[in-house]
Amino acid sequence: MDYLHYRYKNWRPFEYMNLSEARKRVARAYMRQELRDKEERNKEIKRAFGG
C-alpha cells in the first residue's frame, strides 16, 4: 500500500511507513476507495466507446 501512496499521491517512501497504525488504516481505506472509483470510471469510458 505504501507504493500506491508513493505512486498516486506523491508521498515520500517513508511517509506512509511512519504513520501510526490508525492513520495507516484510514489511508488504506481512502486508497482502496480511490482505486474502486478509478475502476468504475474506466468501465464507464469503455461502455461509452463500445469497448
SULDATA-V597836 format. One line per field, one symbol per residue. phi: phi as a letter, one per 20 degrees, with the letter a starting at -180 (. if undefined). psi: psi as a letter, one per 30 degrees, with the letter a starting at -180 (. if undefined). Layout:
BEGIN
phi: ???
psi: ???
END
This chain:
BEGIN
phi: .ffffffedlffgefffeffffffgfffffffffffffffffffffffdme
psi: eeeeeeeffhklefeefflleeeeeeeeeeeeeeeeeeeeeeeeeeeegg.
END
